[in-house]
């Protein structure tokens, strides 16, 4: 069972402001969660290989195939303002 001070410390680490009533409620809830984790620690995992990730990772990117670029006219067609084949944006001065 967690103490009130431990719950306040956890809240401080998470940058949460908690009331006394919330500390009481969180103490009970967090204690239950920690009991479940303790039960997981008792599971026999001797024959389970160590893994860096919970699931198998695979590359989901498509092949990088060169393609011709769009013509300037199509690229600039939706631009609100252009000048000399470039996008024209308002200056940002601070």
Steps between C-alpha positions, in 0.01 A plus 500: 500500500633840403520779753350845447849647472591253224186594308581871541854430375367315194261789434789745533707297250206506257459874565144450627334700771290271720262565786493295820191314376675415173807378691278254690333377181824478303670317786244221477498493118878507463540231766271271303698563181826423679352175634424396143857577397625296795290206376662534157840472667410154625432362150760246385675647195802268493421370151395833351776658289594857580369757255578865442139566396163353587422432135703420194606810314514525126565781259168644382647756262446472127789474259660831415443522126609818320216674316489814289420821686185701444522791257534848657157600374330215689702558816421872509137461387360503856743755643331819618782714365800437272789701361762384246400130527523511882252504783449849637438519875452798727812611686526411868658784689520513877 
